[in-house]
Amino acid sequence: MEYYAIQVKTGSEEKYINLFKIKHPHAEIGLHFLQRRMPIRKGGKVQHQLAPIFPGYIFIETTDKLPQTLYWALRRTEGFFRFLKSNQDVQPLSGHDLEIVCHFLKSGSIAEKSKVYFDEQDRIVVQEGPLK
């Protein structure tokens, strides 16, 4: 698997993904907008809201190198700003960047709260969630 990152208009990440899927329903890629579920207290009531982990960035999952047709399809979708590293030098994620993205993706595009407990020596043990 190869992962690429694109920058889109902040706050319009889901709109970009929906537009791309409508225009290119047969594209064999995964588009991931990483979010976290957060409890927000407002007016004495707790509501769970989704907040972006990387605002303005969408991660593209492909089976191999990014084809030119897909490159242009992504660029021509409304809201696109640029590929990372640059539009002239599109590189798949590697090293620490790839590790971070894969860490969040292994539990899905939405990160839930971590479940933790204290063991006998009063150490924190993570049972599940993004901290694991």
N, C-alpha and C positions, 0 to 999 in steps of 0.2 A: 504494500500500500504506500502511496505517496500522498502527502498532505501539503496543501498550498494555503496561503493566507491572502485574502483580499481585504482592502479597506473600502467601506461603503459609508454612506451618510449616517452619522450617529443618530440612533433612534429609529432608523428605517431598515434595520437589519432583516426583520421578519417580512417586511414589504418587498425587499429585494429578493429574498428567497422565493416568496410566492410568485412574483413577476417572472423570475427565471423558470420556475416549474411550469407556469402557464405557457410561456413561449417555447419551452424546450422540454416537453413531457417525457421524451424518450432518452434524454441525456443520462448516461450511466455514471453518475457521480453522486456523492453525498455532500450536502451542504449543511454545515453545522454552525449554529449560533449558540455559543456556550453561555448559560445563565445559571443563576443560583436562586433558590427559594429562600426568602428572608422574612422573618416575622417583623411586622411594622406595627407599633402601638400608636393608635390615633384615636383620640377621644375616649381613652380608657379601654378600647377594644383592640385586640390583636388580630391583624389581618396578614395573610401570607401573600407576598408580592414577589414577582420575578424581577431580578436585576441582572444586567449583563456582567459577565466576568471580564470580557475584553470588549468594551463599548466600541462600536464601529468596525469590528472585524468579524469576518465569516471565514470558516475553515472548510476547504474543499478536499474531499477524499476521492482519490482516483486509484485505479488498479495499476496504472503505469504512468509514464510521462504525460504531461498535459498536451493534448493535441491542439493544433492551430485552430481548428473549427470551434473547439470548446473555449479556447483563449478568447476568440473574437465574440463568441456568444456571451461570455461573462462580461466582457468589456462593454458590449452594446446594451446591456440591461441597465435600465434607468436606476441611478443611485450609485453606480460604480465610481470609485475614485482611482484606485491603483492596486496593482499586484505588489506583493512584497517579495522581494527586495526592491525591484522597480519594474516598470512596464517593459523596459528593454532587456532586463536580466531577471526573468522569472525563475526563481529557485524553489524547490520543495523545502519544507521545514526540515531541519536537521539538528542534531545535538540536543542541548537543553530545551530549546523551543519545542522540538518534537516530543520530548519526554513530557513536558507540561501539558500539551494538547492531548496526547494519548492518555495521560492520567485522568483528565476530566472526561474524555470520551468513553472510557471503559465503563462508566456508570450511567452513560446517556448524556444528552445535551443539557439536561437540567440537574444541577448538583443540589442534593438535599442536605439537611443538617447531618453532621457526623454524630454517631452514637458512641459514647465513651463511658467508661466506668473506672473506679479505682481498684487496683489489686491489693493483695495483702501487705505489700511494702509501700502503700500509698502512691503508687505510680499510675499515671493515666494510661489506660489501654483503650485504643480505638477499635470498636467492633466493626463498624461500617461507615461509609461516607467518604468524602473527598480527602479527609486527613489520613486515611488508611494507606 
